[in-house]
């Protein structure tokens, strides 16, 4: 499952048949419509193993949107949520993560997040300020920040049993 799929291309490169791996691309309805139009214009076929799930994380639940798209919650899943959390409110983020934690044993998620500017060193805070100014200008402000120790505790509260947090150097 690719949350905030945007222009992600994994589903179009997926080497496995639908019987072995289904890919669910989850994104805001407007973004998903834009992507599907670009795919049509480029003559790129939608793979049989791909299912689109149009979800606005701020006003819909991931559970509800996936249920409508035919996602099976009785099987483990791998979830990618890269470049998404900064654009969601804390409530939408934690609701989404809680749903992922409720999936069967063997489910894993990889996601990135922004560290609160107040705990960054000055040079990193300048990079943060420059970056957020650029993305906010066209209407994509960063909404959520987390402190690593607090986030790890919050993840355990919503149901995660194992949390590995890699820092920038490790990534």
ROSERO-709808 format. One record per residue: residue number from 1; residue in one letter; x, y, z of N, C-alpha, C in turn. Coordinates in nm, 3 decimals. Each point is the difference from the previous one (the first is absolute). Layout:
<atoms>
NUM|A|X|Y|Z|X|Y|Z|X|Y|Z
...
</atoms>
This chain:
<atoms>
1|X|0.086|-0.116|0.000|-0.086|0.116|0.000|0.090|0.123|0.000
2|X|-0.027|0.091|-0.091|0.078|0.123|-0.010|-0.092|0.115|0.040
3|X|0.026|0.058|0.117|-0.082|0.110|0.049|0.059|0.131|-0.049
4|X|-0.086|0.087|-0.051|0.049|0.124|-0.060|0.081|-0.033|-0.125
5|X|-0.056|-0.084|-0.085|0.074|-0.059|-0.113|0.055|0.104|-0.097
6|X|-0.070|0.109|-0.021|0.051|0.100|-0.093|0.043|-0.064|-0.131
7|X|0.122|0.026|-0.041|0.051|-0.054|-0.125|0.084|-0.126|0.021
8|X|-0.018|-0.067|0.112|0.072|-0.125|0.025|-0.026|-0.098|-0.115
9|X|0.103|-0.076|-0.037|-0.012|-0.089|-0.116|0.012|-0.149|0.034
10|X|0.006|-0.035|0.129|0.019|-0.141|0.033|-0.104|-0.090|-0.066
11|X|-0.125|0.038|0.004|-0.107|-0.085|-0.055|0.020|-0.032|-0.147
12|X|0.069|0.086|-0.071|0.021|-0.019|-0.143|0.128|-0.080|-0.028
13|X|0.079|-0.020|0.104|0.123|-0.079|-0.009|-0.010|-0.130|0.079
14|X|-0.110|-0.021|0.069|-0.022|-0.117|0.084|0.016|-0.128|-0.083
15|X|0.098|-0.084|0.033|0.024|-0.120|-0.080|-0.091|-0.119|0.036
16|X|-0.082|0.015|0.104|-0.080|-0.112|0.048|-0.141|0.001|-0.057
17|X|-0.056|-0.118|-0.021|-0.139|-0.007|-0.048|-0.097|0.041|0.111
18|X|-0.120|0.037|-0.039|-0.101|0.045|0.096|-0.026|-0.106|0.107
19|X|0.019|-0.127|-0.032|-0.021|-0.107|0.098|0.104|0.004|0.112
20|X|0.113|0.066|-0.024|0.107|0.006|0.101|0.012|0.136|0.068
21|X|-0.034|0.107|-0.073|0.017|0.133|0.057|-0.096|0.099|-0.063
22|X|-0.088|0.055|0.082|-0.087|0.108|-0.044|0.055|0.130|0.054
23|X|-0.004|0.101|-0.081|0.048|0.132|0.040|-0.121|0.093|0.010
24|X|-0.012|0.067|0.114|-0.103|0.100|0.018|0.067|0.136|0.004
25|X|-0.034|0.084|-0.095|0.051|0.137|-0.001|-0.107|0.088|0.065
26|X|0.038|0.060|0.111|-0.091|0.084|0.076|0.046|0.144|-0.012
27|X|-0.092|0.087|-0.039|0.036|0.142|-0.010|-0.127|0.085|0.003
28|X|0.022|0.129|0.016|-0.111|0.096|-0.001|-0.073|-0.015|-0.134
29|X|-0.132|0.008|0.001|-0.076|-0.018|-0.124|0.047|0.088|-0.116
30|X|0.030|0.128|0.026|0.043|0.089|-0.108|0.136|-0.041|-0.055
31|X|0.090|-0.037|0.088|0.134|-0.043|-0.042|-0.010|-0.129|-0.081
32|X|-0.083|-0.091|0.047|-0.015|-0.127|-0.070|-0.063|0.021|-0.139
33|X|-0.098|0.086|-0.010|-0.062|0.029|-0.130|0.103|0.060|-0.095
34|X|0.083|0.089|0.051|0.105|0.062|-0.082|0.097|-0.107|-0.051
35|X|0.043|-0.090|0.091|0.093|-0.106|-0.040|-0.063|-0.091|-0.105
36|X|-0.122|-0.040|0.020|-0.066|-0.090|-0.095|-0.012|0.065|-0.138
37|X|-0.024|0.129|-0.002|-0.006|0.072|-0.128|0.138|-0.001|-0.068
38|X|0.106|0.021|0.077|0.136|-0.004|-0.056|0.031|-0.140|-0.054
39|X|-0.042|-0.104|0.071|0.022|-0.138|-0.046|-0.071|-0.024|-0.134
40|X|-0.126|0.046|-0.010|-0.075|-0.015|-0.125|0.070|0.073|-0.114
41|X|0.040|0.125|0.026|0.067|0.081|-0.102|0.129|-0.066|-0.048
42|X|0.070|-0.068|0.092|0.127|-0.065|-0.034|-0.020|-0.140|-0.056
43|X|-0.125|-0.047|-0.003|-0.027|-0.134|-0.051|0.049|-0.111|0.091
44|X|0.007|0.029|0.129|0.047|-0.101|0.096|-0.122|-0.074|0.054
45|X|-0.001|-0.131|-0.020|-0.111|-0.083|0.045|0.004|-0.018|0.152
46|X|-0.117|-0.013|0.057|-0.012|-0.026|0.144|0.018|-0.151|0.019
47|X|0.101|-0.041|0.076|0.022|-0.143|0.022|-0.118|-0.065|0.074
48|X|-0.024|-0.125|-0.029|-0.107|-0.074|0.066|0.020|-0.005|0.151
49|X|0.125|0.005|0.043|0.032|-0.011|0.143|-0.016|0.132|0.076
50|X|-0.039|0.107|-0.070|-0.011|0.132|0.063|-0.145|0.037|0.027
51|X|-0.022|0.050|0.121|-0.131|0.054|0.037|0.021|0.141|0.053
52|X|-0.076|0.094|-0.050|0.004|0.137|0.050|-0.099|0.016|0.114
53|X|0.040|0.072|0.103|-0.089|0.033|0.110|0.012|0.150|0.025
54|X|-0.101|0.074|-0.040|0.000|0.145|0.016|-0.046|0.034|0.141
55|X|0.090|0.055|0.079|-0.030|0.029|0.140|0.059|0.135|0.037
56|X|-0.080|0.082|0.063|0.048|0.123|0.061|0.025|-0.033|0.147
57|X|0.125|-0.013|0.038|0.036|-0.043|0.135|-0.058|0.090|0.109
58|X|-0.028|0.124|-0.034|-0.052|0.093|0.100|-0.150|-0.015|0.024
59|X|-0.072|-0.054|-0.097|-0.146|-0.010|0.018|-0.053|-0.143|-0.012
60|X|0.085|-0.095|-0.035|-0.040|-0.140|-0.011|0.101|-0.086|0.075
61|X|-0.043|-0.119|0.036|0.093|-0.091|0.064|0.063|-0.090|-0.105
62|X|0.123|-0.038|0.026|0.068|-0.093|-0.089|-0.076|-0.132|-0.001
63|X|-0.047|-0.043|0.115|-0.075|-0.126|0.009|-0.122|0.002|-0.091
64|X|-0.078|0.107|0.005|-0.121|0.009|-0.082|0.030|0.005|-0.148
65|X|0.098|0.081|-0.037|0.035|0.012|-0.141|0.055|-0.129|-0.057
66|X|0.081|-0.069|0.078|0.053|-0.128|-0.047|-0.107|-0.108|-0.008
67|X|-0.092|0.003|0.095|-0.111|-0.097|-0.003|-0.078|0.016|-0.130
68|X|-0.029|0.125|-0.037|-0.073|0.027|-0.125|0.079|-0.047|-0.122
69|X|0.133|0.001|0.010|0.084|-0.039|-0.113|0.026|-0.151|-0.004
70|X|-0.051|-0.073|0.100|0.017|-0.145|0.000|0.125|-0.051|0.069
71|X|0.063|0.083|0.081|0.120|-0.041|0.073|-0.037|-0.103|0.107
72|X|0.080|-0.104|0.010|-0.024|-0.107|0.099|0.078|0.030|0.127
73|X|-0.071|0.014|0.109|0.064|0.029|0.128|0.036|-0.126|0.077
74|X|-0.019|-0.117|-0.061|0.034|-0.125|0.068|0.135|-0.055|-0.045
75|X|0.072|0.074|-0.081|0.132|-0.042|-0.047|0.102|0.109|0.032
76|X|0.125|-0.039|0.031|0.103|0.101|0.025|0.023|0.086|-0.123
77|X|0.047|0.121|0.024|0.025|0.094|-0.109|0.133|0.071|0.024
78|X|0.058|0.049|-0.108|0.113|0.091|0.012|-0.052|0.136|-0.043
79|X|0.027|0.101|0.082|-0.053|0.134|-0.024|0.116|0.099|-0.014
80|X|-0.004|0.077|-0.106|0.097|0.107|-0.022|-0.074|0.132|0.014
81|X|0.055|0.088|0.083|-0.061|0.131|0.023|0.111|0.105|0.002
82|X|0.065|0.015|-0.113|0.116|0.089|-0.010|-0.040|0.136|-0.056
83|X|0.046|0.105|0.067|-0.029|0.136|-0.046|-0.144|0.041|0.020
84|X|-0.066|-0.057|0.099|-0.143|0.024|0.018|-0.032|0.065|0.134
85|X|0.056|-0.052|0.107|-0.040|0.041|0.135|0.014|0.149|0.023
86|X|0.100|0.063|-0.057|0.018|0.144|0.023|-0.121|0.081|-0.049
87|X|-0.074|-0.054|-0.095|-0.115|0.071|-0.057|-0.132|-0.032|0.069
88|X|0.004|-0.089|0.098|-0.120|-0.039|0.073|0.000|0.060|0.140
89|X|-0.119|0.018|0.055|-0.007|0.041|0.140|0.043|-0.118|0.087
90|X|0.033|0.031|0.122|0.039|-0.106|0.095|-0.113|-0.101|0.017
91|X|-0.125|0.047|0.008|-0.113|-0.093|0.018|-0.013|-0.095|-0.118
92|X|0.010|0.052|-0.122|-0.010|-0.086|-0.118|0.116|-0.099|-0.005
93|X|0.118|0.047|0.037|0.117|-0.088|0.002|-0.020|-0.113|0.099
94|X|-0.037|0.032|0.122|-0.011|-0.103|0.104|-0.118|-0.095|-0.030
95|X|-0.107|0.050|-0.057|-0.112|-0.086|-0.039|0.045|-0.100|-0.106
96|X|0.075|0.048|-0.097|0.050|-0.087|-0.107|0.095|-0.105|0.056
97|X|0.092|0.042|0.086|0.096|-0.094|0.059|-0.070|-0.101|0.090
98|X|-0.103|0.043|0.070|-0.075|-0.093|0.086|-0.065|-0.110|-0.084
99|X|-0.056|0.039|-0.115|-0.060|-0.102|-0.088|0.106|-0.099|-0.047
100|X|0.116|0.051|-0.042|0.106|-0.089|-0.047|0.042|-0.095|0.112
101|X|0.011|0.051|0.122|0.038|-0.085|0.114|-0.104|-0.108|0.029
102|X|-0.125|0.023|-0.042|-0.106|-0.098|0.026|0.000|-0.116|-0.100
103|X|0.079|0.012|-0.106|0.005|-0.105|-0.101|0.073|-0.123|0.056
104|X|-0.015|-0.115|-0.063|0.056|-0.125|0.055|0.151|0.003|0.021
105|X|0.045|-0.088|0.087|0.141|-0.018|0.027|0.074|-0.021|-0.133
106|X|0.116|0.059|-0.011|0.077|-0.007|-0.123|-0.012|0.126|-0.082
107|X|-0.098|0.085|0.032|-0.016|0.128|-0.068|0.115|0.092|0.040
108|X|0.053|0.072|-0.096|0.106|0.096|0.028|-0.031|0.130|-0.072
109|X|0.054|0.108|0.054|-0.014|0.131|-0.063|0.136|0.070|0.002
110|X|0.025|0.074|-0.104|0.116|0.089|-0.003|-0.057|0.140|-0.027
111|X|0.044|0.096|0.081|-0.045|0.137|-0.021|0.109|0.096|0.047
112|X|-0.009|0.121|-0.048|0.091|0.104|0.045|-0.084|0.111|0.063
113|X|0.067|0.085|0.075|-0.070|0.108|0.068|0.098|0.114|0.024
114|X|-0.053|0.115|0.034|0.083|0.116|0.029|0.017|0.013|0.151
115|X|0.122|0.030|0.037|0.031|0.024|0.141|-0.033|0.146|0.031
116|X|-0.054|0.022|0.117|-0.039|0.136|0.040|0.119|0.095|-0.016
117|X|-0.020|0.114|-0.067|0.109|0.095|-0.023|0.069|0.044|0.129
118|X|-0.074|0.005|0.109|0.057|0.047|0.126|0.112|-0.090|0.051
119|X|0.008|-0.123|-0.045|0.107|-0.089|0.047|0.111|-0.018|-0.103
120|X|-0.010|0.069|-0.112|0.102|-0.009|-0.104|0.116|0.093|0.030
121|X|0.119|-0.038|-0.044|0.113|0.092|0.009|-0.023|0.112|-0.101
122|X|0.070|0.111|0.019|-0.028|0.120|-0.080|0.008|-0.024|-0.150
123|X|0.102|-0.071|-0.048|0.013|-0.022|-0.145|-0.116|-0.083|-0.054
124|X|-0.044|-0.101|0.076|-0.113|-0.081|-0.043|-0.130|0.081|0.006
125|X|-0.009|0.089|0.097|-0.121|0.084|0.010|-0.008|0.094|-0.119
126|X|0.113|0.052|-0.048|-0.001|0.086|-0.119|-0.045|-0.078|-0.123
127|X|0.049|-0.123|-0.016|-0.043|-0.085|-0.113|-0.149|-0.026|0.012
128|X|-0.046|-0.031|0.121|-0.143|-0.022|0.022|-0.081|0.122|-0.040
129|X|0.042|0.117|0.047|-0.074|0.123|-0.028|-0.006|0.029|-0.150
130|X|0.111|-0.020|-0.068|0.004|0.022|-0.146|-0.093|-0.098|-0.071
131|X|0.007|-0.126|0.039|-0.083|-0.104|-0.063|-0.148|0.026|0.021
132|X|-0.038|0.028|0.124|-0.142|0.019|0.029|-0.055|0.126|-0.066
133|X|0.083|0.101|-0.015|-0.044|0.121|-0.069|-0.031|-0.030|-0.147
134|X|0.084|-0.080|-0.063|-0.018|-0.036|-0.141|-0.127|-0.082|-0.020
135|X|-0.022|-0.101|0.084|-0.118|-0.087|-0.020|-0.129|0.065|0.046
136|X|0.010|0.094|0.093|-0.122|0.069|0.046|-0.051|0.100|-0.104
137|X|0.090|0.055|-0.080|-0.039|0.103|-0.097|-0.112|-0.046|-0.094
138|X|0.008|-0.121|-0.058|-0.110|-0.044|-0.087|-0.114|-0.068|0.075
139|X|0.002|0.004|0.135|-0.112|-0.052|0.077|0.022|-0.137|0.062
140|X|0.125|-0.039|0.022|0.031|-0.131|0.060|0.079|0.019|0.130
141|X|-0.057|0.068|0.100|0.075|0.022|0.123|0.022|-0.130|0.080
142|X|0.110|-0.003|0.071|0.024|-0.112|0.090|-0.085|0.020|0.125
143|X|-0.070|-0.104|0.041|-0.094|0.011|0.110|0.041|-0.076|0.125
144|X|0.083|-0.103|-0.013|0.032|-0.084|0.115|0.149|-0.015|0.020
145|X|0.037|0.004|0.126|0.138|-0.021|0.042|-0.002|-0.094|0.120
146|X|0.107|-0.078|0.013|0.007|-0.095|0.110|0.140|0.001|0.060
147|X|0.006|-0.031|0.129|0.127|-0.024|0.068|0.017|-0.151|0.003
148|X|0.114|-0.052|-0.044|0.017|-0.146|-0.009|-0.040|-0.079|0.124
149|X|0.043|0.036|0.121|-0.041|-0.083|0.116|-0.151|0.001|0.024
150|X|-0.062|0.116|-0.018|-0.145|0.010|0.019|-0.075|-0.079|-0.107
151|X|0.049|0.007|-0.124|-0.065|-0.074|-0.108|0.008|-0.150|0.026
152|X|0.115|-0.048|0.044|0.014|-0.143|0.029|-0.100|-0.042|0.107
153|X|-0.016|0.082|0.103|-0.097|-0.031|0.106|-0.143|0.002|-0.055
154|X|-0.031|0.100|-0.082|-0.135|0.008|-0.060|-0.029|-0.121|-0.089
155|X|0.102|-0.046|-0.073|-0.019|-0.117|-0.087|-0.032|-0.125|0.082
156|X|0.064|-0.013|0.113|-0.030|-0.115|0.087|-0.142|0.010|0.057
157|X|-0.041|0.122|0.033|-0.136|0.020|0.053|-0.105|-0.041|-0.102
158|X|0.022|0.029|-0.130|-0.100|-0.035|-0.101|0.010|-0.144|-0.046
159|X|0.100|-0.075|0.050|0.002|-0.143|-0.029|0.123|-0.058|-0.065
160|X|0.100|0.080|-0.031|0.121|-0.056|-0.059|0.081|-0.070|0.108
161|X|0.052|-0.116|-0.030|0.079|-0.075|0.098|0.149|0.016|-0.024
162|X|0.039|0.043|-0.117|0.141|0.020|-0.032|0.014|0.132|-0.075
163|X|0.091|0.083|0.046|0.022|0.130|-0.062|0.150|0.016|-0.023
164|X|0.039|0.023|-0.123|0.140|0.029|-0.034|0.001|0.138|-0.064
165|X|0.070|0.093|0.063|0.006|0.136|-0.051|0.143|0.029|-0.046
166|X|0.016|0.013|-0.130|0.131|0.029|-0.057|0.018|0.150|-0.013
167|X|0.113|0.049|0.041|0.031|0.141|-0.012|0.048|0.033|-0.140
168|X|0.020|0.128|-0.030|0.042|0.040|-0.134|0.128|-0.068|-0.048
169|X|0.097|-0.016|0.088|0.125|-0.063|-0.041|-0.021|-0.148|-0.034
170|X|-0.086|-0.067|0.073|-0.027|-0.142|-0.024|-0.080|-0.021|-0.129
171|X|-0.088|0.093|-0.029|-0.081|-0.013|-0.120|0.087|0.016|-0.122
</atoms>
